[in-house]
Amino acid sequence: MRPLPEVPSAAAPVDAEQAGASLVEHYPRLVRLGYLVLPPSLNRSRRVLAAHALAQRSLQAARPAGQAPGTGLPLPRRPGRTPAAGPDYASVRRRVLRGALAAGLPVRRRWWPGRAQLPPVLPLVWGLRLFPHSGGADELALEQRLSALGGPARAAFVLRGLESLADGEVRRELAAAGVADPHAALREADGVDAPYALLASPEFDPCALQARPPDLPRRRRYARAALAAAAAAAVCGTLLGLPGGGWGRGEPAAPPYARNPAAEEALDPGALRVVSATFWRHSPRTDFTAWPTRGDRTEDVRLLRRALTVWARPGGGVRTSATPRTPVGPPMGAPQLLYAGEVGGSAVVLFYDGLRVVRYAEPRNADPSEGAALDFARVDGADAASAGALVVERAAGRVRYLTAPWVRKASLRDLLAPDRAPRPLHRTPDGVTDAPADTGSPGGCRSWDAVELSDGTTDRLVTDLGELAPARLTSGPPSQPHDVAGRSELESWARTACLLPSVRSHGVRSVNSWTYATQPLPEGDGSARWLCTRAETWRGTGSRVLAQFQAPSARPPGSRPPGVVAARSEDSPACGKRTPRVLAGVLWKSRGGRWYVLAAGSEQFTSLTTSGGVKGSARGRLLAVPAGAGDRARLNGRLRDGTQVGALR
């Protein structure tokens, strides 16, 4: 059974004056303790200076004088040893031990090195190397045995031998210094077969030192190089101070308030907002703010720093794209990290700042000669329906998506084959899909892949329109659009999908297509359907509306020709929730070879008229008037309230 972790005893506050007195009284013993526990990878001269620095910095956490001193219990000792020192000395010793153990920890990429892991600033010795006196064979053997131990085990041996602490107190001291398993450290220290009296040898006394000169020729070379570097820096500073650029002569000095804390925080990888994997289950909002942070490089500080820096200051070698009217400026404070990982041949990072999704991509080997890519897309006002997926890679005509955490299943559906069942789309544990074929085909519209996302209750169709956020496809009248479902709506989209390139790379959030009229054709040529297709944008403006005429076809579903665009408009409220009406007409030729002007309006229209080259009228919202080839007509309609409106244009 694994022993319970040791709980450090509560420490009373320590008076700074009492701690200083304890430091002066026991300074040689504290420095010896630090010297013995410091990692053996340091040479003897660096260990001496580091041990003195640890002892001198041990007073920083002491409270100011004048506060009531706390009571401390005497520390247990090993039998036959000297009496224990007071709690002030114990507190100083604990900080020395913690710093010595921290100096032996590896420097990780995600964190800055700790103070104890850096060379000491003070004390500083120029031109000399200091090291303790050499001991005998026994001391050398003990030095080798201690070098083979880990830092916690070395500290346990020293606390036993030098400080005469009992095992229970050794465990508490190690736990207070941040050691995860003090029991294991004691067991490892048990393997050192050497008398504790050797720890008092001059071999381990960093206060009785010898002085020797360093490598004098090398020091001379370093001095010459430093002098040349200082001269070069002085010349560069003079040039930068000349008029014409920078904070030079004749220009105002940077005011003290020119530093923006929010802008500086936005460039700090450690300030990124990271979301847990289960937050979306109880989040008050179901959108991009609830997406967990995913990817195999979320702890790669260098990658994240490069991504934030390029976002703030993209250079000439960065390929930048943005949806229309999307700000491309730096982040407004620390953004949320959605994803950081390797996808295909690139390292990809996705950020979200409340307004935009930003994608940074670079080669896996971070080769700067190959450049980087930076993509911006507005996603403000997203909800569960529009925050289902994001594009993480688009290469060689293939697209990979990162799906939302609430997506349980992803499938691939060819919109031009409504009778064909959707194909399963494999996803990694992080939610990255495989790469289906590109929706746009250079040889014509032979297929159009859409991704079907299921959350267990609803299936939603989204498709790539050349942006980071795929567009959601819906059906139904503008007042109640809904996700595409059923054979009839799939067949309608089969003849509409090939019109989607007209709204590609336009910042489209959703595309709704609905049948607003069905018209019997003259001469018994069957029935045609009139559809209105409206593409809404994330920014609100710039919507595009298409009125299409779908003539009957004898071909099987999936091979029927796309609808004919009868009218189109941009930034029009027609066919939308605010103005859910539409009127359009076409010049149509029957199978018998005769021409007609056909028109249809939504249910708000009570009569239609044509003027110009073709004159005619009809009660209701459908019109068919004989015409000639090349005739042009002006179409108008009357609403239920008597208002007269024109056709969509």
N, C-alpha and C positions, 0 to 999 in steps of 0.2 A: 504494500500500500504506500502511495506517495505521501510524505509528510505534509501537513498543512503549511501554507506560507507563513513566514515569520512576520509578526506585526510589530513595527517599531514602537517603542514606548514614547508617550507624549513628552515633548521637550518643553521645558519652561523657557520663557523669554530670557535672554542673556544680556546683561548690561555690557555696554561697549567698553567701559573702563575696566571692568573685571575681566572681560575676555582679553583685552590688551595686556593686562598684567599676567594672565595665564600664558599668553603667547610669548612674552618676554622671558618668563621663568622657565618655560619648557620648550623654548625655540629649538635647541639642538635636537631634542627627541622628535618634535613634529617634522622638522626637515628630514631627519633620518627615516621617519615613517613614509613620507612622500617619496623619498629617493628609492626605497625598497619596493614600493607598490607601483611606481611608474613603469610603463612598458619597457622591456629590455631592448626593443628596436631602436630606442634613442641611444646615442653614444653617451659616454660617461659625463662629458662636459655639458651636454644639453640636459641630462638628467639632473645635474647639480643645480643649474640655473632654474629649471622647471620646479624642482623641489622647493627652492627658496621662494619662487613666485607663488606657489600654492600656499605656503605658510603665511606669506605676507598678505595675500588676498582673503584669508580666512576670517577677517574681521568685518567684512562687508555686510553680513546679515545680522550683526549684533544690533540690539535696540539702543537708542540714545540713552545717555545717562540721565538719571532722575526718575525713571519709572521704577515701580516697586519690583524688587527682584523676586523671581519665582523660586519656589522650593524644588529641589531636585533630590532624588534618592541616590545614595552612593552606588557606584557600579560594582557588581560582583567581581571578585578576583580569583585567580587560581591559587590553591593552597600554597602557603609558604612564600608569597610574594609581598612586595611593598604595598603600603596602603594606597587606596585609590585617590586620584586627583578629584577636584570638585567638578560640578556640572559645567562651569565656564570652560575649563580645559576640555571636557568631553565634547562640548559643542564645537570648539575650534578644531579638535581632532577629527570630528565627523566631516567637517567641510573640507579638510585636507584630504581625507580618504575619498570623499566623493569626487573631488577634482582629479585625483590621481587615477581613479578607475575610469573616469570619463576620457582621460587622455589616451587610454588604450582602445577606445571604441573605434570601429572603422568609420571613415567619413563617407556618408551616403550621398548619392547625387541629389536626392530630393530635399536635403536640408543643408543649411550652411554649417560649416564646422563650428563646434562649440569652442568656448574661450580656452578651455583646458587643452584642446587639440591643436591650438596654434602655438607657435614659438612665443615664449614669454617676452613681454615688452620690458619689464623691469624684474629683477636686476639685469643690467646690461654691462658686459665686459668687452671692451674693444682691444684687439691686438694680443689677447692672451687666451690660452685654453686652461681651464681649471678642472681638476679631477682629484678624488680622494687618494690617500696613500694606498699602496698595494699591500695586500695581506699575504697569508701563506696558502698552502695547498688546500687546507680545509675550507678557507673562505672562498677560494676559486671554485671548489666543488659545490659549495652551497649556492654560489652565484649561478652556476650552470643549472642546478636543480630548480632554482626559482625562475630562471628564464624559460624552462620547459612548462611551467604552470601557466594557467590562465590568470587574468587579472584578479578575479574574485578569490581564487584559491591562494594566490600570492598574498592578498590582503588578509585572508584568514590566518595564514601562517605567521605573518608579521604581528597581527593583533594578539595572537596567542603568545608569541615569544617576546616581542618588544614591549607590549602593553600589559601582558599577563592577565588577559581577560579570559573568563570562563566561556565555554562553548555557547551557552545560551546568549550571553551578551555579544559574543562575536556574531552570532546570527542576526541579532537585532541591529548591530552596527552596519552589517552588510546590507540588510534590507533597507535601512534608512539611506544608504548610499546608492540605492537603485538596483541592487543585485537581485535578479529574478529568482534564483534558487540558492539560498545560502547553505542549505544542507549539502547540496552537491559540492559547493566550494569547500566545505569542511572535509568532506570525504576525500576530495582531491588533495587537500593539504596534508591529510594523514599519510600520504605516500612519500613525503619528504623525510628521510631518515637522517636528521642532522640535529645537533644540540642547539637549543635556542640561544645559548650564550654567545654563539658566533655572530648574532645580529648586532652585538655591541662592539664588534671589531672596528678598527680604523678603516678597514676596507669599505665599510658602509657609512662612514661619517662624512657628510657633505659640508661640514663646517670646518674640518681640518683638511686643507686643500694644498695641492701642488700647482705651480704655474709653469706653463711651457709656451713658447711662441707657436703660432699657426704656420701654415705653409706661406713663407714670406714672398717667394716669386709669384705665386698665384694671387696673393693679396695685392701685389703691385699691378698685375694685369687687370684685376677687378677695379682698382682705383682709376686706372686710365680709361676703362670703359665707362665708368660712372661719370667721369669728367666730360667725356665726349657726349654722353646722353644729356647731361645738364646743359651743355652748350647748344645742342640741337633743340632742346625744349625752349630755351630762351629765344632762339631765332624764330621758332614757330609762333611763340606767343607774341613777338613783336609784329610779325606779319599779320596775325589775326587781329591785332589791334589797329591796323591801318584803316582809314575811312573806306567805306564801300561795302562792308559786310560785318556782321557780328555786332557785339556791343563795343564797337571801336570808338575812336576819338571823334567827337562831333555827334555821337548818337547818345540817347539817354541811357543811363545805367538801368539794369533790370531792377524793378522795385521789389521790396521784400515780400509783397503779396502776389508775385507772379507765379509762385509754386502752387499748383492745384493738387490737394491731397487726393481727390477722387481720381484724377487722371493718373497720378503715380500709383495708386492702388490698382488701377485697371491693368497695369503692366506687371503686377506681382502674381506669379503662379500660385503662391501660397494663399492669396486672397480669393481665388476662384470659388464660386458657390458650388459645392458638391452635394448631390442629393442621394439619399440612401435608396436601396433597391426596393424597399417596401413602402416608401413614402406615398406613392400614388394611390395606395389602397385606402388611405384615410385623408387624402389631400382635399381641401375645400374646393379646389379647381381641378378640372381634368383637361389639362392642356400641356404645353411644353414646360411649364414650371414644375409639373409633377414627374417629368421624365427623370429616371435615375441616371447617374453618371456611369457610363459603361466603356469598355475597351480595355485592351491589354497594355496600354501605355499611359494610363491616367496618372501614374506616378513619375513619368518621365519629365522632370522639371525643365530640362533643356529644350525638349520639343515644345512644351507649353509656352516657355518664354519666347522661343522663336515665333510661334504662332501669334502671340499677343503683340510682339514687337512689329511683325509684318502688318498686322491689322492696324496698328497705330501709325506706322510709317512705311507703307509699301514702296519699294524701290522700283527702278525701271525694269528689273528682271522678273517682276511679279505679274502674272496674268490675272487681271481683275475683271469680274463681271458682276452685274447687279440687275435686279428686276427694275422696271421703270419707276422713277420717283422714289427710289430707296436710298436713304442717306448712306454714304460710304465712309463716313468719318470714324475716328477712333471710338473705343467703347466708352460709354457713359458710366464709369464706375466698374467694379468687378463684375464680370458676366458670369453666367451659369455654364458649367462644363457639361455638355451632353455626351460627348464621345471623344475618345482619343485612342487610336489603335491603327493597326496595319490592315489595309484593305487592298487586295490585289498587289500592285507594285508600288503603292504609295502609303505614306503615313498621313492619316487624316485626323483633324481635330474639328469638332463641331461646338460652337458657342451659341448661347442665347442670351440676349440682353433686354428682353421684355418687348422689344420692337422688331428686332431682326434675328434671323439665324445666319451665322457666319461660318463658312466652311474654309478651312486652311488645309492645303495638301502639298506635300513635298515628296521627293523620292525617298525610298526606304533608307538609302545610305546617306541622306541629308546632303547630297552633293550640290553645292550652291551653283555650279555651272549649269545644272539642269533646270534651275529656276523653281518657282513655286506658284501655286494658284490660290486665289482668294475670291470667294463668291459670297455675295450678299443677297438676302431675300427678306422682304417684309412678311411677318407672320403675326402682326398685332391683331388682337381679337380672336385668336384661335380658340377652338373648342375641341371636344372629344372627336367630333366628326372630321375636322380639318387638321388635327394634330396626330394623325395616325401613322405617318411615315415621313422620312426625309431621305433625300438622295445623299449617299456617302461616296459613291464613285460613279463616274460616267466616262468610259474609255472604250474605244474601238467599237462604238455603236451599242454598247451594253451598259446596263444600269443596275446598280446595287442599292438597296434601300436599307435604312435603319428603322425598324418598326417600333411603335409605341409599346410600353410595357403591358398595356391591357389587350393587345392583339394576341389572340390565342392561336390563330391559324392564318397562313397566307397562301393564296392560290393565284395562278396565272390564267387569265381568261382572254381569248382572242375575240375582240368585239365583232369582228367580221364573220365569226362562226358561232352564231347564237345557239345552235343545237349541240355544240360540242361542250362536254363537261370541262370545268376548269381543272388545270393541272396543279398538283401540289408544288409549292415553292419552298425549298429547304431554307432554314434559317439557322445561324449559329446560336450558341447560348446567349450571346450578347444581343441578338435580334437582328443581325445583318443577313439579308437574303442572298441567295445566289443571283447571278446576273442573267436575267432574261434578255432576249433579243430586243434591239431598239425598236420603239414604236414607229418611227419613220423609216420607210424603205426607199432608197434612191431610185429603184426601178419602178415605182408606183405604189399605190396603196393596196398591197396584197394581204396584209395582216395588220392588226393593231392590238398590241398587248396591253391589257389593263390588269392591275393587281387587285385581287379581292381580299380584303382584310376583314377577319371575323373576330368579334370580341365575345362570342358565345351566344349573343342574342341578336345581333345585327350584322349583316354582310354589307360592306361598303366597297364600291369600285373607285379606284384612283388610277390616274394615268400620268405619265411623265410628259410634260410640255416644255422641257428644256430648262427647268429651274430647280432650286433646292427642294421646294415643297411641291409634291405632286398635286394635281387638280382633282377634286372630288367630282364624280359624275352622278347626276340625279335626274329624276323624271318627275312629271306632275306639274300642275298649274303653279304659277308664281306664288300664290297664297299658301300652298302646301306642298313644296317640293319634298321628295322622299328618295331614298336610295333605290337604285335600279333593281327591279325584281319582276319576275314573271316573263313568260315567253314574248308577249306583245312588246314590252318595253325593250327587251334585248334585241328583238328584230328591228325596232325603230332605231336603236343605237347602231345596229349593223350598217344602216344606210346613212348614219350621221357621223360616224367616227372619222371618215376620210376628210371631213370638213374641219377637223380640229387643227391642222397646221395653220389655219388662218388666225388662230389666237395663240400660237406658240410664242414663248419668250415674251409674254406680255404681262407678267405678274398675275396670272389667273389663279384664283382661289377655288372656284367651282364652276361647273358648266351644267346648266339645266336645259333639257330638251323635252318639249311636250307637244302633243298633238292638239291644236286648237280648233281644227275643223276637218271634216271628212266630206268630200264633194263628189257626187255622181258626175261622171264625164259625159259630154254629148256623144250621140251616136252609139250609146251602149258600150263604150270602151272601158267600163269598169268604174272603180272609185279611186280617187286620189286622196292623199293625206297632206294636210298643211301643218307644218311644225315650226315652232319658234325655238331657237337655240340661243341662250343668253349666257355669256361668259362674264362672271363677276370677278373683280380684281381685289387684291388685299388692300389696296389703297383707297378703294371706294369709287374713284373716278376711272375713266378709261374703259368702261364696260363695252363689250361688243355684242351686237344682236344680229342674228341671221334668221331670216324667214325662208324656209325651204319648202319646195314642192316635190313630193314623192309620188310619181306616177306609178300605176300598177305595173307589175312585172311578172312574166311567166317563169322566170328563173327561180330555182330553189333558194330558201333563205341562206344568206351568207355569200351568194354570188350576184345578188341584185345590185344594180348601179346605185351610187350615192345620190342623195337628193340634189335637186337643182336649186341654187341660191336665187330666190326671187327678189329679195331686198336685203340690204344690210345697213347698219348704222353703228356709230360709235358715240359713246357718252349720251345715250338716249335712255330715258326711263321706261320706254316701251318694253313690254314683255317681262317686266319686273314686278316686284311686290308693290311698289308705289303706283305704277301705271300698268296694270296687268292686261293691256289690250294690244292688239296688233292687227294690221291690215296690209295685205300684199297681193300682187297679181302677176300673171305671166302670160306670154303669148304662146299658145300650145297648138300643136298640129295633131289631128286625129289620125287613126289608122287609115281612114278613107282619104286622107290628103287635104282636108279642109282645116282652116286656121280659126282659132277662137281666142278671145281674151277671157281668161279665167281669173277670178278673184275670190278671196275668202277673208272674212274678218272673225275676230273672236266674238264671244257671246254678248259683248256689250253693244254690238252694232245691230241696227234695225233695218237699214237700207244701204245699198251701194249704187254708185253712178260712175260712168266713164264719160270723158269728154276728150276733145282734141281729134285725133285721127279716127277714133272709134267712139260712137255714141251709143249709150244704152244705160239701162237702170234695172234694178231688181229689188223687190222687197225681201227682207231677211238679210242674212249675212253671207250668201253665196251668189255669185254672178257668173254667167257664161254668155258672151256676146260674139256673134260671128265677126271675123276680121280678115284682113288680108296679110300676106307675108310682108314683114317689115313695118306694119302699122305701129304707131305709137299712140298711147292713150294715157290720159291723166285720170287717176283713180281717187275717189273721195267716198267717205262713208258718214252716216249720221248715227249718233249714239242715242241711247234711250232718253237722255235729257234734252235732246234736240241739238246738241253741239255737233258741228260738222268738222271732221278731221281728215287729213290726208293719209296716204299710204306711208309705210315705213321707208325712210330714206336717210 
